Amino acid sequence: MTRADNQRVVATGIGVVTPVGNDAPTTWSSLLAGRSGIGPITAFDTSAFKIRIAGEVKDFDPTRFVDKQVARRMELRPAMRRWPMRVSGWSRRTRAASA
């Protein structure tokens, strides 16, 4: 077994996107301040539904983490997979430099 085969990576960043903040510090301060992220739904017309309130995520820009085509399809999973990597500062380059 080579040294590269024996290395393991653990992502330990906290990445959150919530109705009260789009990062950990903002979410935490909102929670401490008692802010609620629940309110009237603004993303679409709710007149045909009984429920008209929700916890919507506001002002999140997925293009910070994925390209525009993926963002247009509203696939946030790739952005959420990349978030911990960005927060931790880890990249393929940092891994190669430490090998």
MODELLER restraints for C-alpha pairs under 7 A, 6 or more apart:
rsr = mdl.restraints
at = mdl.atoms
rsr.add(forms.Gaussian(group=physical.xy_distance, feature=features.Distance(at['CA:11:A'], at['CA:84:A']), mean=6.21, stdev=0.5))
rsr.add(forms.Gaussian(group=physical.xy_distance, feature=features.Distance(at['CA:11:A'], at['CA:85:A']), mean=6.52, stdev=0.5))
rsr.add(forms.Gaussian(group=physical.xy_distance, feature=features.Distance(at['CA:11:A'], at['CA:88:A']), mean=6.85, stdev=0.5))
rsr.add(forms.Gaussian(group=physical.xy_distance, feature=features.Distance(at['CA:12:A'], at['CA:84:A']), mean=6.92, stdev=0.5))
rsr.add(forms.Gaussian(group=physical.xy_distance, feature=features.Distance(at['CA:12:A'], at['CA:88:A']), mean=6.72, stdev=0.5))
rsr.add(forms.Gaussian(group=physical.xy_distance, feature=features.Distance(at['CA:13:A'], at['CA:84:A']), mean=4.75, stdev=0.5))
rsr.add(forms.Gaussian(group=physical.xy_distance, feature=features.Distance(at['CA:13:A'], at['CA:87:A']), mean=5.52, stdev=0.5))
rsr.add(forms.Gaussian(group=physical.xy_distance, feature=features.Distance(at['CA:13:A'], at['CA:88:A']), mean=5.30, stdev=0.5))
rsr.add(forms.Gaussian(group=physical.xy_distance, feature=features.Distance(at['CA:14:A'], at['CA:24:A']), mean=6.55, stdev=0.5))
rsr.add(forms.Gaussian(group=physical.xy_distance, feature=features.Distance(at['CA:14:A'], at['CA:84:A']), mean=6.28, stdev=0.5))
rsr.add(forms.Gaussian(group=physical.xy_distance, feature=features.Distance(at['CA:15:A'], at['CA:23:A']), mean=6.15, stdev=0.5))
rsr.add(forms.Gaussian(group=physical.xy_distance, feature=features.Distance(at['CA:15:A'], at['CA:24:A']), mean=6.25, stdev=0.5))
rsr.add(forms.Gaussian(group=physical.xy_distance, feature=features.Distance(at['CA:15:A'], at['CA:83:A']), mean=5.88, stdev=0.5))
rsr.add(forms.Gaussian(group=physical.xy_distance, feature=features.Distance(at['CA:15:A'], at['CA:84:A']), mean=5.78, stdev=0.5))
rsr.add(forms.Gaussian(group=physical.xy_distance, feature=features.Distance(at['CA:16:A'], at['CA:22:A']), mean=6.10, stdev=0.5))
rsr.add(forms.Gaussian(group=physical.xy_distance, feature=features.Distance(at['CA:16:A'], at['CA:23:A']), mean=5.19, stdev=0.5))
rsr.add(forms.Gaussian(group=physical.xy_distance, feature=features.Distance(at['CA:16:A'], at['CA:24:A']), mean=5.69, stdev=0.5))
rsr.add(forms.Gaussian(group=physical.xy_distance, feature=features.Distance(at['CA:17:A'], at['CA:23:A']), mean=5.93, stdev=0.5))
rsr.add(forms.Gaussian(group=physical.xy_distance, feature=features.Distance(at['CA:17:A'], at['CA:57:A']), mean=6.99, stdev=0.5))
rsr.add(forms.Gaussian(group=physical.xy_distance, feature=features.Distance(at['CA:18:A'], at['CA:27:A']), mean=7.00, stdev=0.5))
rsr.add(forms.Gaussian(group=physical.xy_distance, feature=features.Distance(at['CA:18:A'], at['CA:57:A']), mean=5.64, stdev=0.5))
rsr.add(forms.Gaussian(group=physical.xy_distance, feature=features.Distance(at['CA:19:A'], at['CA:37:A']), mean=4.55, stdev=0.5))
rsr.add(forms.Gaussian(group=physical.xy_distance, feature=features.Distance(at['CA:19:A'], at['CA:55:A']), mean=5.32, stdev=0.5))
rsr.add(forms.Gaussian(group=physical.xy_distance, feature=features.Distance(at['CA:19:A'], at['CA:56:A']), mean=5.20, stdev=0.5))
rsr.add(forms.Gaussian(group=physical.xy_distance, feature=features.Distance(at['CA:19:A'], at['CA:57:A']), mean=4.44, stdev=0.5))
rsr.add(forms.Gaussian(group=physical.xy_distance, feature=features.Distance(at['CA:19:A'], at['CA:58:A']), mean=6.59, stdev=0.5))
rsr.add(forms.Gaussian(group=physical.xy_distance, feature=features.Distance(at['CA:20:A'], at['CA:27:A']), mean=5.42, stdev=0.5))
rsr.add(forms.Gaussian(group=physical.xy_distance, feature=features.Distance(at['CA:20:A'], at['CA:30:A']), mean=6.03, stdev=0.5))
rsr.add(forms.Gaussian(group=physical.xy_distance, feature=features.Distance(at['CA:20:A'], at['CA:36:A']), mean=6.71, stdev=0.5))
rsr.add(forms.Gaussian(group=physical.xy_distance, feature=features.Distance(at['CA:20:A'], at['CA:37:A']), mean=4.92, stdev=0.5))
rsr.add(forms.Gaussian(group=physical.xy_distance, feature=features.Distance(at['CA:21:A'], at['CA:27:A']), mean=4.32, stdev=0.5))
rsr.add(forms.Gaussian(group=physical.xy_distance, feature=features.Distance(at['CA:22:A'], at['CA:60:A']), mean=6.37, stdev=0.5))
rsr.add(forms.Gaussian(group=physical.xy_distance, feature=features.Distance(at['CA:37:A'], at['CA:55:A']), mean=5.29, stdev=0.5))
rsr.add(forms.Gaussian(group=physical.xy_distance, feature=features.Distance(at['CA:38:A'], at['CA:53:A']), mean=6.69, stdev=0.5))
rsr.add(forms.Gaussian(group=physical.xy_distance, feature=features.Distance(at['CA:38:A'], at['CA:54:A']), mean=5.29, stdev=0.5))
rsr.add(forms.Gaussian(group=physical.xy_distance, feature=features.Distance(at['CA:38:A'], at['CA:55:A']), mean=4.37, stdev=0.5))
rsr.add(forms.Gaussian(group=physical.xy_distance, feature=features.Distance(at['CA:39:A'], at['CA:53:A']), mean=5.19, stdev=0.5))
rsr.add(forms.Gaussian(group=physical.xy_distance, feature=features.Distance(at['CA:39:A'], at['CA:54:A']), mean=5.73, stdev=0.5))
rsr.add(forms.Gaussian(group=physical.xy_distance, feature=features.Distance(at['CA:39:A'], at['CA:55:A']), mean=6.45, stdev=0.5))
rsr.add(forms.Gaussian(group=physical.xy_distance, feature=features.Distance(at['CA:40:A'], at['CA:52:A']), mean=5.85, stdev=0.5))
rsr.add(forms.Gaussian(group=physical.xy_distance, feature=features.Distance(at['CA:40:A'], at['CA:53:A']), mean=4.35, stdev=0.5))
rsr.add(forms.Gaussian(group=physical.xy_distance, feature=features.Distance(at['CA:40:A'], at['CA:54:A']), mean=6.41, stdev=0.5))
rsr.add(forms.Gaussian(group=physical.xy_distance, feature=features.Distance(at['CA:41:A'], at['CA:52:A']), mean=5.74, stdev=0.5))
rsr.add(forms.Gaussian(group=physical.xy_distance, feature=features.Distance(at['CA:41:A'], at['CA:53:A']), mean=5.16, stdev=0.5))
rsr.add(forms.Gaussian(group=physical.xy_distance, feature=features.Distance(at['CA:41:A'], at['CA:54:A']), mean=5.84, stdev=0.5))
rsr.add(forms.Gaussian(group=physical.xy_distance, feature=features.Distance(at['CA:46:A'], at['CA:52:A']), mean=5.72, stdev=0.5))
rsr.add(forms.Gaussian(group=physical.xy_distance, feature=features.Distance(at['CA:62:A'], at['CA:71:A']), mean=5.85, stdev=0.5))
rsr.add(forms.Gaussian(group=physical.xy_distance, feature=features.Distance(at['CA:62:A'], at['CA:76:A']), mean=6.82, stdev=0.5))
rsr.add(forms.Gaussian(group=physical.xy_distance, feature=features.Distance(at['CA:62:A'], at['CA:79:A']), mean=6.12, stdev=0.5))
rsr.add(forms.Gaussian(group=physical.xy_distance, feature=features.Distance(at['CA:63:A'], at['CA:71:A']), mean=6.14, stdev=0.5))
rsr.add(forms.Gaussian(group=physical.xy_distance, feature=features.Distance(at['CA:65:A'], at['CA:79:A']), mean=5.01, stdev=0.5))
rsr.add(forms.Gaussian(group=physical.xy_distance, feature=features.Distance(at['CA:65:A'], at['CA:82:A']), mean=6.44, stdev=0.5))
rsr.add(forms.Gaussian(group=physical.xy_distance, feature=features.Distance(at['CA:66:A'], at['CA:78:A']), mean=6.84, stdev=0.5))
rsr.add(forms.Gaussian(group=physical.xy_distance, feature=features.Distance(at['CA:66:A'], at['CA:79:A']), mean=5.67, stdev=0.5))
rsr.add(forms.Gaussian(group=physical.xy_distance, feature=features.Distance(at['CA:85:A'], at['CA:91:A']), mean=6.84, stdev=0.5))
